[in-house]
Amino acid sequence: MSRLDCLQLRCNLLARLIPAKAHRGAPCRHPSIHAGTYAAFMVRAQCDGKRAVTLMNDRTDVFVVGGGPSGLALAIAARLKGMNVVVADGAAPPIDKTCGEGMMPETQAALRSLGVQIDPCDGIRFKGMRFVQEGASVCANFPQGQGLGLARPLLHEKIIARAEECGVQLLWKTPVTGMDTEGVQARGRNIRARWIVGADGLGSRVRRWGGLEPAHGSTLRFANRRHYRIAPWADCVEIHWGERAQAYVTPVAPNEVSVVIIGERSKDAEFHNALETLPELRLRLQGAELNGSERGAVTSSRSLKDVQRGNVALLGDASGSVDAITGEGLRLAFRQAFALADAMEAGSLEKYQREHRELQKRPLLMAKLMVHLGGHRLLRRRVIQSFARKPELFRKLLSFHVGEGTPAELLSTGAALGWQLLAA
Protein backbone atom coordinates (compact mmCIF):
# COMPACT_ATOMS: atom_id res chain seq x y z
CA MET A 1 0.00 0.00 0.00
CA SER A 2 1.37 3.43 -0.94
CA ARG A 3 1.96 6.21 1.55
CA LEU A 4 -0.91 8.19 0.03
CA ASP A 5 -3.28 5.20 0.40
CA CYS A 6 -2.24 4.85 4.05
CA LEU A 7 -2.95 8.50 4.73
CA GLN A 8 -6.33 8.27 3.04
CA LEU A 9 -7.31 5.18 5.07
CA ARG A 10 -6.21 6.89 8.30
CA CYS A 11 -8.28 10.01 7.60
CA ASN A 12 -11.32 7.95 6.61
CA LEU A 13 -11.14 6.17 9.97
CA LEU A 14 -10.83 9.51 11.78
CA ALA A 15 -13.81 10.89 9.91
CA ARG A 16 -15.96 7.96 11.11
CA LEU A 17 -14.95 8.57 14.74
CA ILE A 18 -15.93 12.24 14.68
CA PRO A 19 -19.68 12.98 14.87
CA ALA A 20 -21.12 14.57 11.75
CA LYS A 21 -23.06 17.75 12.42
CA ALA A 22 -23.89 20.96 10.64
CA HIS A 23 -21.01 23.40 10.44
CA ARG A 24 -22.08 26.98 10.86
CA GLY A 25 -20.37 30.08 12.20
CA ALA A 26 -16.83 28.72 12.61
CA PRO A 27 -14.32 31.52 13.22
CA CYS A 28 -12.21 32.32 10.18
CA ARG A 29 -8.85 31.76 11.84
CA HIS A 30 -9.80 28.55 13.64
CA PRO A 31 -12.07 26.35 11.51
CA SER A 32 -13.74 23.64 13.58
CA ILE A 33 -12.55 20.09 12.99
CA HIS A 34 -15.41 17.60 12.47
CA ALA A 35 -16.69 15.28 9.79
CA GLY A 36 -18.15 18.15 7.79
CA THR A 37 -14.78 19.85 7.72
CA TYR A 38 -13.09 16.60 6.73
CA ALA A 39 -15.41 16.63 3.75
CA ALA A 40 -13.33 19.47 2.34
CA PHE A 41 -10.04 18.73 4.08
CA MET A 42 -6.94 18.09 2.01
CA VAL A 43 -4.34 15.44 2.76
CA ARG A 44 -0.94 16.29 1.33
CA ALA A 45 1.55 13.50 0.68
CA GLN A 46 4.62 12.83 -1.39
CA CYS A 47 3.81 10.56 -4.32
CA ASP A 48 6.37 9.74 -7.01
CA GLY A 49 8.27 12.89 -6.08
CA LYS A 50 5.23 15.17 -6.61
CA ARG A 51 2.87 16.84 -4.17
CA ALA A 52 -0.52 15.08 -4.17
CA VAL A 53 -3.76 16.53 -2.84
CA THR A 54 -6.83 14.45 -2.01
CA LEU A 55 -10.26 15.52 -0.78
CA MET A 56 -11.49 13.31 2.03
CA ASN A 57 -15.15 12.17 1.74
CA ASP A 58 -15.55 14.48 -1.27
CA ARG A 59 -18.14 16.85 0.22
CA THR A 60 -18.18 20.61 0.79
CA ASP A 61 -20.62 23.51 1.17
CA VAL A 62 -19.19 25.58 -1.68
CA PHE A 63 -17.11 24.46 -4.64
CA VAL A 64 -15.52 27.26 -6.68
CA VAL A 65 -14.21 26.55 -10.17
CA GLY A 66 -11.46 29.10 -10.81
CA GLY A 67 -8.79 30.36 -8.43
CA GLY A 68 -8.35 33.90 -9.69
CA PRO A 69 -9.13 36.98 -7.58
CA SER A 70 -12.91 36.73 -8.08
CA GLY A 71 -13.14 33.06 -7.09
CA LEU A 72 -10.86 33.58 -4.10
CA ALA A 73 -12.85 36.63 -2.98
CA LEU A 74 -16.05 34.58 -2.97
CA ALA A 75 -14.28 31.77 -1.12
CA ILE A 76 -13.09 34.14 1.60
CA ALA A 77 -16.50 35.84 1.91
CA ALA A 78 -18.26 32.47 2.20
CA ARG A 79 -15.68 31.15 4.67
CA LEU A 80 -16.21 34.22 6.86
CA LYS A 81 -19.88 33.17 7.02
CA GLY A 82 -18.90 29.73 8.31
CA MET A 83 -19.16 27.70 5.11
CA ASN A 84 -16.67 25.07 4.05
CA VAL A 85 -15.14 26.10 0.71
CA VAL A 86 -13.02 24.34 -1.89
CA VAL A 87 -11.41 26.20 -4.80
CA ALA A 88 -9.99 24.32 -7.79
CA ASP A 89 -7.94 25.66 -10.68
CA GLY A 90 -6.03 23.91 -13.44
CA ALA A 91 -3.14 26.37 -13.18
CA ALA A 92 -0.47 26.86 -10.52
CA PRO A 93 -0.25 30.15 -8.59
CA PRO A 94 0.48 32.94 -8.82
CA ILE A 95 -1.67 33.41 -11.92
CA ASP A 96 -0.88 36.39 -14.13
CA LYS A 97 -3.43 38.04 -16.40
CA THR A 98 -3.30 40.75 -19.05
CA CYS A 99 -4.89 43.63 -17.15
CA GLY A 100 -4.10 47.24 -16.34
CA GLU A 101 -3.10 46.38 -12.75
CA GLY A 102 -4.59 49.57 -11.35
CA MET A 103 -7.12 49.41 -8.50
CA MET A 104 -9.61 52.19 -7.84
CA PRO A 105 -10.27 53.30 -4.23
CA GLU A 106 -13.46 51.21 -4.02
CA THR A 107 -11.58 48.09 -5.14
CA GLN A 108 -9.10 48.54 -2.31
CA ALA A 109 -11.95 49.01 0.16
CA ALA A 110 -13.36 45.65 -0.95
CA LEU A 111 -9.99 43.99 -0.34
CA ARG A 112 -9.86 45.47 3.15
CA SER A 113 -13.35 44.08 3.84
CA LEU A 114 -12.02 40.63 2.92
CA GLY A 115 -9.06 41.09 5.25
CA VAL A 116 -6.49 41.14 2.44
CA GLN A 117 -3.45 43.04 3.69
CA ILE A 118 -1.77 45.46 1.29
CA ASP A 119 1.45 46.88 2.70
CA PRO A 120 2.00 50.66 2.18
CA CYS A 121 5.22 49.85 0.32
CA ASP A 122 3.47 47.48 -2.09
CA GLY A 123 2.91 48.96 -5.52
CA ILE A 124 2.50 52.66 -6.25
CA ARG A 125 -0.28 55.04 -5.24
CA PHE A 126 -1.88 57.26 -7.87
CA LYS A 127 -4.26 60.17 -7.44
CA GLY A 128 -6.55 60.00 -10.44
CA MET A 129 -6.85 59.63 -14.19
CA ARG A 130 -5.57 61.50 -17.23
CA PHE A 131 -6.89 61.41 -20.81
CA VAL A 132 -4.31 62.13 -23.50
CA GLN A 133 -5.21 62.90 -27.11
CA GLU A 134 -2.73 64.35 -29.56
CA GLY A 135 -2.98 68.11 -29.04
CA ALA A 136 -4.97 67.96 -25.77
CA SER A 137 -5.05 66.34 -22.33
CA VAL A 138 -7.06 66.59 -19.12
CA CYS A 139 -6.51 65.20 -15.61
CA ALA A 140 -8.69 64.81 -12.50
CA ASN A 141 -8.15 63.35 -9.04
CA PHE A 142 -10.43 60.80 -7.42
CA PRO A 143 -13.06 62.46 -5.19
CA GLN A 144 -11.91 60.31 -2.26
CA GLY A 145 -8.81 58.22 -1.64
CA GLN A 146 -6.11 57.10 -4.02
CA GLY A 147 -5.70 54.32 -6.53
CA LEU A 148 -3.07 51.60 -6.29
CA GLY A 149 -0.95 50.12 -9.06
CA LEU A 150 0.08 46.58 -8.12
CA ALA A 151 1.48 43.79 -10.30
CA ARG A 152 -1.19 41.11 -10.80
CA PRO A 153 0.90 38.13 -9.55
CA LEU A 154 1.64 39.96 -6.28
CA LEU A 155 -2.05 40.78 -5.80
CA HIS A 156 -2.92 37.13 -6.43
CA GLU A 157 -0.37 35.96 -3.86
CA LYS A 158 -1.86 38.26 -1.22
CA ILE A 159 -5.42 37.05 -1.83
CA ILE A 160 -4.23 33.43 -1.74
CA ALA A 161 -2.53 34.07 1.61
CA ARG A 162 -5.78 35.42 3.05
CA ALA A 163 -7.78 32.48 1.68
CA GLU A 164 -5.37 30.01 3.27
CA GLU A 165 -5.54 31.91 6.56
CA CYS A 166 -9.33 31.58 6.49
CA GLY A 167 -9.22 27.83 5.94
CA VAL A 168 -10.24 27.75 2.29
CA GLN A 169 -9.12 24.48 0.69
CA LEU A 170 -7.12 25.26 -2.46
CA LEU A 171 -6.64 22.65 -5.18
CA TRP A 172 -4.10 23.90 -7.71
CA LYS A 173 -3.28 22.05 -10.93
CA THR A 174 -6.71 20.45 -10.58
CA PRO A 175 -8.88 21.01 -13.66
CA VAL A 176 -12.61 20.40 -13.23
CA THR A 177 -13.76 18.08 -16.02
CA GLY A 178 -17.51 17.87 -15.48
CA MET A 179 -20.46 19.03 -13.40
CA ASP A 180 -24.00 18.04 -12.47
CA THR A 181 -26.55 19.38 -10.00
CA GLU A 182 -24.94 17.46 -7.14
CA GLY A 183 -21.33 18.50 -7.63
CA VAL A 184 -18.29 18.40 -9.89
CA GLN A 185 -15.80 15.94 -11.28
CA ALA A 186 -12.11 16.61 -10.67
CA ARG A 187 -9.13 14.27 -10.67
CA GLY A 188 -11.45 11.42 -11.57
CA ARG A 189 -13.55 11.85 -8.42
CA ASN A 190 -17.05 13.18 -7.76
CA ILE A 191 -17.04 16.04 -5.25
CA ARG A 192 -20.47 16.87 -3.82
CA ALA A 193 -21.31 20.51 -3.11
CA ARG A 194 -24.37 22.44 -2.00
CA TRP A 195 -23.31 25.44 -4.11
CA ILE A 196 -21.24 25.41 -7.30
CA VAL A 197 -19.65 28.67 -8.46
CA GLY A 198 -18.15 29.28 -11.87
CA ALA A 199 -15.38 31.86 -11.60
CA ASP A 200 -13.55 30.42 -14.59
CA GLY A 201 -13.33 33.44 -16.89
CA LEU A 202 -14.62 34.52 -20.28
CA GLY A 203 -14.66 31.00 -21.71
CA SER A 204 -16.39 29.53 -18.66
CA ARG A 205 -17.14 25.81 -18.83
CA VAL A 206 -19.41 26.10 -15.79
CA ARG A 207 -21.52 28.58 -17.73
CA ARG A 208 -21.86 26.06 -20.56
CA TRP A 209 -22.46 23.07 -18.27
CA GLY A 210 -25.06 25.03 -16.30
CA GLY A 211 -27.04 26.01 -19.40
CA LEU A 212 -26.47 29.73 -18.76
CA GLU A 213 -25.30 30.68 -22.25
CA PRO A 214 -25.42 32.57 -24.52
CA ALA A 215 -24.33 36.09 -23.62
CA HIS A 216 -25.94 39.07 -25.32
CA GLY A 217 -24.75 42.59 -26.10
CA SER A 218 -21.21 41.30 -26.52
CA THR A 219 -18.30 43.29 -27.95
CA LEU A 220 -14.84 41.78 -28.34
CA ARG A 221 -11.49 43.59 -28.48
CA PHE A 222 -7.84 42.58 -28.30
CA ALA A 223 -5.20 43.58 -25.75
CA ASN A 224 -1.46 43.27 -25.19
CA ARG A 225 0.49 44.21 -22.05
CA ARG A 226 4.11 45.06 -21.41
CA HIS A 227 6.04 46.12 -18.32
CA TYR A 228 8.73 48.75 -18.84
CA ARG A 229 11.60 49.51 -16.49
CA ILE A 230 11.15 53.24 -16.18
CA ALA A 231 10.22 55.58 -13.34
CA PRO A 232 6.53 56.58 -13.50
CA TRP A 233 6.25 60.09 -14.96
CA ALA A 234 2.76 60.87 -13.60
CA ASP A 235 0.84 60.40 -10.36
CA CYS A 236 -2.22 59.12 -12.24
CA VAL A 237 -3.31 56.40 -14.64
CA GLU A 238 -3.07 57.68 -18.20
CA ILE A 239 -5.32 56.67 -21.10
CA HIS A 240 -3.75 57.57 -24.44
CA TRP A 241 -6.17 57.67 -27.37
CA GLY A 242 -4.89 56.77 -30.84
CA GLU A 243 -6.57 56.39 -34.17
CA ARG A 244 -7.37 52.68 -33.86
CA ALA A 245 -6.19 51.81 -30.35
CA GLN A 246 -5.99 53.02 -26.78
CA ALA A 247 -3.21 52.55 -24.26
CA TYR A 248 -3.51 52.80 -20.53
CA VAL A 249 -0.44 53.29 -18.39
CA THR A 250 -0.32 52.36 -14.71
CA PRO A 251 2.61 52.85 -12.30
CA VAL A 252 3.21 49.53 -10.51
CA ALA A 253 6.61 50.08 -8.84
CA PRO A 254 9.05 52.97 -8.24
CA ASN A 255 10.88 52.00 -11.43
CA GLU A 256 8.21 50.25 -13.46
CA VAL A 257 5.03 50.96 -15.43
CA SER A 258 2.45 48.64 -16.93
CA VAL A 259 1.25 49.51 -20.45
CA VAL A 260 -1.79 47.86 -22.02
CA ILE A 261 -2.76 48.41 -25.66
CA ILE A 262 -6.38 47.69 -26.68
CA GLY A 263 -7.65 47.61 -30.26
CA GLU A 264 -10.65 46.47 -32.29
CA ARG A 265 -8.46 44.12 -34.33
CA SER A 266 -5.53 42.04 -33.14
CA LYS A 267 -3.06 44.00 -35.28
CA ASP A 268 -4.37 47.29 -33.83
CA ALA A 269 -3.27 46.08 -30.37
CA GLU A 270 0.30 45.33 -31.48
CA PHE A 271 2.71 47.72 -29.79
CA HIS A 272 4.67 48.71 -32.89
CA ASN A 273 1.44 49.64 -34.70
CA ALA A 274 -0.29 51.41 -31.82
CA LEU A 275 2.67 53.50 -30.68
CA GLU A 276 2.89 55.06 -34.14
CA THR A 277 -0.43 56.77 -33.39
CA LEU A 278 0.44 57.63 -29.76
CA PRO A 279 3.33 60.12 -30.07
CA GLU A 280 3.49 61.26 -26.44
CA LEU A 281 3.56 57.71 -25.11
CA ARG A 282 6.09 56.62 -27.74
CA LEU A 283 8.38 59.44 -26.64
CA ARG A 284 7.97 58.53 -22.95
CA LEU A 285 8.90 54.89 -23.56
CA GLN A 286 11.79 55.58 -25.91
CA GLY A 287 14.84 53.68 -24.69
CA ALA A 288 12.98 52.02 -21.79
CA GLU A 289 13.87 48.37 -21.14
CA LEU A 290 11.21 45.67 -21.15
CA ASN A 291 10.68 43.76 -17.91
CA GLY A 292 9.38 40.29 -18.65
CA SER A 293 7.51 39.05 -21.68
CA GLU A 294 4.57 40.57 -23.51
CA ARG A 295 1.17 39.07 -22.73
CA GLY A 296 -1.93 39.05 -24.93
CA ALA A 297 -5.63 38.57 -24.20
CA VAL A 298 -9.13 39.46 -25.33
CA THR A 299 -11.46 41.83 -23.52
CA SER A 300 -15.19 42.24 -23.91
CA SER A 301 -18.31 43.97 -22.64
CA ARG A 302 -21.21 41.56 -22.37
CA SER A 303 -24.07 40.58 -20.12
CA LEU A 304 -26.04 37.40 -19.49
CA LYS A 305 -29.77 36.95 -19.11
CA ASP A 306 -29.18 34.69 -16.11
CA VAL A 307 -26.16 34.24 -13.85
CA GLN A 308 -27.65 31.52 -11.66
CA ARG A 309 -29.70 28.40 -12.03
CA GLY A 310 -30.57 26.07 -9.19
CA ASN A 311 -27.45 25.72 -7.05
CA VAL A 312 -25.06 27.03 -9.74
CA ALA A 313 -23.89 30.66 -9.92
CA LEU A 314 -21.46 32.56 -12.12
CA LEU A 315 -19.01 35.19 -10.91
CA GLY A 316 -16.56 37.68 -12.42
CA ASP A 317 -15.86 37.44 -16.16
CA ALA A 318 -17.76 34.14 -16.33
CA SER A 319 -20.93 36.07 -15.42
CA GLY A 320 -20.47 38.86 -17.96
CA SER A 321 -17.71 41.41 -18.29
CA VAL A 322 -16.83 45.03 -18.96
CA ASP A 323 -14.17 46.27 -21.36
CA ALA A 324 -10.74 46.47 -19.74
CA ILE A 325 -10.41 50.17 -20.53
CA THR A 326 -12.81 50.94 -17.65
CA GLY A 327 -10.50 49.41 -15.02
CA GLU A 328 -13.66 48.08 -13.33
CA GLY A 329 -13.15 44.31 -13.60
CA LEU A 330 -11.82 43.63 -10.09
CA ARG A 331 -14.12 46.06 -8.30
CA LEU A 332 -17.15 44.54 -10.00
CA ALA A 333 -16.04 40.97 -9.26
CA PHE A 334 -15.46 41.72 -5.57
CA ARG A 335 -18.89 43.35 -5.21
CA GLN A 336 -20.44 40.33 -6.90
CA ALA A 337 -18.60 38.05 -4.49
CA PHE A 338 -20.12 39.79 -1.46
CA ALA A 339 -23.60 39.62 -2.99
CA LEU A 340 -23.23 35.93 -3.84
CA ALA A 341 -21.98 35.00 -0.35
CA ASP A 342 -25.01 36.78 1.15
CA ALA A 343 -27.36 34.91 -1.19
CA MET A 344 -25.81 31.53 -0.34
CA GLU A 345 -26.12 32.29 3.35
CA ALA A 346 -29.81 33.13 2.80
CA GLY A 347 -30.29 29.84 0.97
CA SER A 348 -31.39 31.23 -2.42
CA LEU A 349 -29.50 32.60 -5.42
CA GLU A 350 -32.39 34.64 -6.84
CA LYS A 351 -31.35 37.70 -4.82
CA TYR A 352 -27.88 37.43 -6.34
CA GLN A 353 -29.40 37.50 -9.81
CA ARG A 354 -31.08 40.85 -9.06
CA GLU A 355 -28.06 42.41 -7.36
CA HIS A 356 -25.74 41.26 -10.12
CA ARG A 357 -27.86 43.05 -12.72
CA GLU A 358 -27.74 46.28 -10.70
CA LEU A 359 -24.00 46.05 -10.11
CA GLN A 360 -23.31 45.75 -13.85
CA LYS A 361 -25.28 48.81 -14.96
CA ARG A 362 -22.75 51.57 -14.26
CA PRO A 363 -19.63 49.71 -15.51
CA LEU A 364 -21.40 48.63 -18.72
CA LEU A 365 -22.52 52.21 -19.35
CA MET A 366 -19.01 53.57 -18.85
CA ALA A 367 -17.57 50.83 -21.07
CA LYS A 368 -20.03 51.73 -23.82
CA LEU A 369 -19.15 55.42 -23.59
CA MET A 370 -15.39 54.85 -23.64
CA VAL A 371 -15.44 52.30 -26.45
CA HIS A 372 -17.64 54.68 -28.47
CA LEU A 373 -15.11 57.47 -27.95
CA GLY A 374 -12.34 55.13 -29.04
CA GLY A 375 -14.04 54.53 -32.36
CA HIS A 376 -14.80 58.17 -33.26
CA ARG A 377 -11.63 60.22 -33.62
CA LEU A 378 -13.18 63.64 -34.35
CA LEU A 379 -15.76 63.33 -31.56
CA ARG A 380 -13.08 62.16 -29.13
CA ARG A 381 -10.83 65.10 -29.96
CA ARG A 382 -13.65 67.58 -29.36
CA VAL A 383 -14.70 65.87 -26.12
CA ILE A 384 -11.18 65.88 -24.66
CA GLN A 385 -10.65 69.49 -25.75
CA SER A 386 -13.94 70.40 -24.05
CA PHE A 387 -12.83 68.60 -20.87
CA ALA A 388 -9.54 70.52 -21.00
CA ARG A 389 -11.45 73.81 -21.16
CA LYS A 390 -13.84 72.75 -18.37
CA PRO A 391 -11.90 70.34 -16.09
CA GLU A 392 -14.81 70.22 -13.62
CA LEU A 393 -16.79 68.24 -16.20
CA PHE A 394 -14.05 65.62 -16.34
CA ARG A 395 -13.95 65.50 -12.53
CA LYS A 396 -17.70 64.79 -12.45
CA LEU A 397 -17.33 62.05 -15.05
CA LEU A 398 -14.53 60.43 -13.05
CA SER A 399 -16.60 60.71 -9.88
CA PHE A 400 -19.43 58.76 -11.52
CA HIS A 401 -16.95 56.26 -12.91
CA VAL A 402 -15.63 55.35 -9.45
CA GLY A 403 -19.10 55.17 -7.89
CA GLU A 404 -19.25 58.54 -6.16
CA GLY A 405 -21.63 60.27 -8.59
CA THR A 406 -25.30 59.60 -9.36
CA PRO A 407 -26.98 58.92 -12.72
CA ALA A 408 -28.63 62.36 -12.48
CA GLU A 409 -25.21 63.98 -12.09
CA LEU A 410 -23.98 62.06 -15.11
CA LEU A 411 -26.91 63.34 -17.15
CA SER A 412 -26.24 66.93 -16.11
CA THR A 413 -22.54 66.47 -16.95
CA GLY A 414 -23.51 65.11 -20.35
CA ALA A 415 -25.77 68.05 -20.99
CA ALA A 416 -23.05 70.53 -20.01
CA LEU A 417 -20.57 68.69 -22.23
CA GLY A 418 -23.06 68.89 -25.09
CA TRP A 419 -23.22 72.66 -24.76
CA GLN A 420 -19.42 72.80 -24.78
CA LEU A 421 -19.31 70.75 -27.98
CA LEU A 422 -21.87 73.00 -29.66
CA ALA A 423 -19.92 76.10 -28.63
CA ALA A 424 -16.59 74.69 -29.84
N, C-alpha and C positions, 0 to 999 in steps of 0.2 A: 504494500500500500504506500502511495506517495505521501510526502509531507503535507501537501495540500489536502489530500483526501483525509488524512488524520485530523487536520485542523477543522475541516468541515464536519466530520463525525463528532468531534468534541463539542463544537458550537451547537450542533443539533441536539445533543444530549442536554447541554445547558439550557437551551430554549425550552425543552420539555419540563425542566425542573422549575422554571420561573413562571408564575401564574400569568396568564394572558388577561389583560384588562385594557380598557380604553386609555389612550394616552392624550391628555389634554393639559395645556398650560405649563409644560415643563420649562424651567428657566433656560434662556438661550445658552448660557455658559456651562450649564450642568445638566445635559439631557438625562432623563431618567433611564435606567437600564431595566428593561422588562422584555417580555416576548414580543410586544409590538415594536419596540426599538430594534430588537434583533432582526425583525422583518426587513429592516433597511440597513442593518449593520454590515460593514465590510470586513472580511478577513483578508489580511495581506500575507502572502507567503512567497518564498523564493521557489520558482519552478523553471527548470531548464535555464537558469541564469537570468530570468526575466521576472519582473514584479507581476504577480497575479492578483486579481481582485474578484471576490465572489460575494454575492448577496445571499445572506442566510434566510431561508424560508420564503424569499422572493415576494415580499409584501411591503407596501409603503402607503402612506396617505397621499403623497404627491410625487408624481414622476415627471421630471422636466427633461424634454428632449432639446438639447442645445445648451452649452456651457459658456456662452458669451455673457456680456454684462446684463442683458435683459433677463435671461434665464436665471442667472445667479441672483439678481435683485429679487425676483419672485421667490426664489428658494429661501433667501434670508427673511423676507417679509413673512412667508408662511411659517418658517421655523420660529420666528418671534411670536407667532400665535399658537405655538405648541404642536404643530404638525410635524410628522416625520417626512423628510424630503430626500429624494434621490435625484441627482442630475447626471445625465450621461451625454458624452460628446465623443465623436469619432476622432477628434484631434487631440493633441497634447498641449498643455498650457506652457507659457502664455500665448494666447491667440491674437495675432495681429489682424488688422482690417484696414482697408483703404478708407480713411475718414479724415476729417479736418483736424481732429484731436483738440478742439477747443470746446470748453464747457461753459455754458451760460451760468449766471448766478443761481437760477432756479435748479439747474442740474446738480450743482454742488450741494444745495440745500437738501435735495433728495438723497444724495450719498450720505450726508450727515444723519438723516433720519434712519438710514439703514445701519449706521454705526461704522461706516467705512472711514478710516482715518487717512486724511491727506495731510502730509507734513508741510509746513510753510515753505520749506526749501524744495519741495517737489514741483517741478514744472515752472511756469512763468505766469504771473498775473498780468491781465490786460484790462483796460478800462472801458473799452467799447468797440465800435465798429467804424470802418472807413470804406466808402465807395470810391473807386478810382476809375475814371473814364478819361481817355486821352483828351487833354485840354480842360479837365475839371475834376474836382474831388470834394468830398464832404465827410466830416467826421462827427460822431456824437458819442457821449459816454452813456453807460447803462444808468437808468434812474436810481438803482440801488445796487450796491455791491460791485464786485469785479468778476471778470471771467478768469478761467484758468486753462492754459495750454499744457497738456500732459500727454506724453507718448502713450499710444494705445496699449502696448504690452505692459507698461508699468501700471496703468489703471486696472487692467485685467488682473494682474498679480495682487493688487490691493483688495479687489472685490473677492477674489478667491480666498485670501487670508481671512476675511471677515466671514465668509461662508463656512470655512473650516472651523473657525472659532465658535460658530453657532451650532455646529453639529450636523451640517448638511453633508450627506454622503455623496462624494464626487467620484464618478466613474469616467476616467479619461481613456482615450483610445478604445472606446466602447460604442461602436455605431449601433443604432436601433434599427432593426431590419423589418419590423412589422408591428401592427397595432390592432387591437380590437376594443370593444367596450369595457373589457375587464382589465386590460393592461397592455403591456408592450412585450416585444421579443427582442432580446439583446444577448449576445454571446451564446446563442442557442438555447436560452432559457426564457420561460414565461414569467414576467414580473408583474404581479397584480398591483393595481393602484386605484384608489378612490377617484383621484383627479389626474388627468393627463394633460400636460401643457406643451404645446409646440412653440419653442423659441428657437427654431432652427432656420431662420433667415428667409430671404426672398424666395428661394426654391423649396420651401418647406414641404417635406414629405408628410408630416402630421396633417397639414392642411389638406393634402390630397387624400390621405387615408381617412380623414374625418369627414370627407364630402363637403368641405367648406370652400371649394373653388367654384367658379372662377372669380378673379378680381375684376372690378370695373373702374373706369376712369383712370386707366393706367398710362403713364408716360415713362419712357425708358431713355436714359442717357448714359454716357460712358465717362469714366473717371480714371485718372492716374495720379499717384502721389509720390513725391520725392521728399527726402530730408536733406537740407543743405547745412553745412557747417559754416555758419555766419551769424554774427551777433544780430538779434532782432533790431530793426531800425525804427519800429513804431511800438507804442504802448496800446495797440488795438489790433483786432483781426481786420485784415484788409481783403476786400473783394475787388479784383481787377476785372473790368469788363472789356472783352475783345470782340472782334467781329463775329466769330463763330464759337467762342469759348469763353468761360470765366475761370479765374483762378482765385482761390482763397488761401491766404497766408496766415499761419498761426505761429506765434513764438512758443516753443516747447521746452527750451533750455536756454541758459545764458549765452550759449554760442551755437544755437541751432534753431532753424525754422522748418515748419512743415508746409509744403506747397502742394495743393491739389488742383488739377486742371479738370474741368468738366465740359463736355461738348456733346452736341446732338449725335454726331457720328464718331466712330472710334478714332478716325484720323484727326478729327478736330481736337481730341483730348491728348494727342501726342505733344510732348513738351516742345519739340523743335518747331512744330507748326504753330502752336498757340502763342509761344513767346514772341513770334514775329509780329503779332497783333497787339502785344502788351508791352509797349516800349519802356514804361517806367519800371515794371517788374524785371524785364530783361536786363536793364541797366543795373538794378539792385543786385541781381544774382550773378552778374558777370565776374568770372574768376572764382566763384564760391565752389568749394569741394563738396561732392556728394557724400552723404553718410548712409551707407546701406544701399540696398537695391530698390529699384522702382517697383511699385505695386499697382496693379490695375484692378478695376471692379466695374460693376454697373450700379446705377442709382435710379430710383424711380419714385414717382408719386402715384399712389393707388390706394383704393379702399375696397373693403369686402362688404358684402351684404350682411354676412354673419361671421362672427369671430368665436362662436361657441356653439356646441351641439352636444346635448347630454352632459357627459362628464369630461368633455374635451374642450380646451380653450386654446386660443392662439395669442401670442404675445410678441411685441417688437415688430421687426420687419416681416415676420411670418403672418402678422395680422393686418398688414397694410403698411405703407411707408410714405415718407415725405422726401422730396429731393434733397440731396446732401448739401446743397447750397444754403439751405435754411439753418444748418447747424442744430436742428431740433431732434435728431434721432434718439440720442440718449435720454434727453429730458422726457420725451414722450414715452419711451419704453419704461422708464422708472415710474412715471405716473400710472401707466397701465399696470405695472407690477403691484403697486399698492392697491389699486381698485380690484384686481383679480384676487389678491390675498383676502381682502374683505369679503368678496363674494363667496369664496370657498369656505371661509369661516361661517358665513350665514347659511351655507348649504345649498346655494343656487347660483348658477352662472348668468342668469338673465339680467341681473343688475349690472354685471360687468359689461354685457352687450351694450346697454344704454350709456354707461359712463365712457366706454371706449369710443363710441360715436361722438360724444361731446368733446372728448379730449383731442380728437383728430381735427376738429373744425378749424381752429386757428392755424395750426401748422400747415394744413393743406391749402388754406387761403393764401398764406404767405409764400408757399412754394409756387402756387399758380402765378402770383404777382411777379415773383423774381424770375421764374422761367420765361414769362411773357416779356419782361424787360430784356432778358438775354437774347431773345429772338428778334427784337426790333431796335436796330441801331439808332435811328434818328430819334425815336421816342425816348430811348434810354438816355441819349445825350441831353435832350431837353429836360428830362426829369432830374438828372444829376446836376445840371446847371441851375435848375430852379431850387433844388435843395441847397446848393452852394450859396445862392442869394438869400435864402430863408432857412438857415440851419435849424430853427425851431421845428420846422416841418419834419425834418429828418429825425430829430430827437423824439418826436411823437410817434413816428413810424417805428423806430427802434423800441420804444417803450411798449407798444402793442406787440411787437415781435417777441419780446421776452416775457410777456404775460402781465405787464403792469398797466397797460391801457385797455379801454373798453371798445367794443365794436362801434359805439356811437362816436367815440373819439377818432377812430380810424376813418369813419365816414366824413367827419368834419375836416380831418387832415387831407383826405382825398379831394374834398371840395376846394379847400384852399390851394392845394397843388394844381387843380384844374384851372383856377383863376390865374395862377402863376404861368402856366403853360400858354394860356390864351394871351397873356400880356407880353410874353417873350417875343 
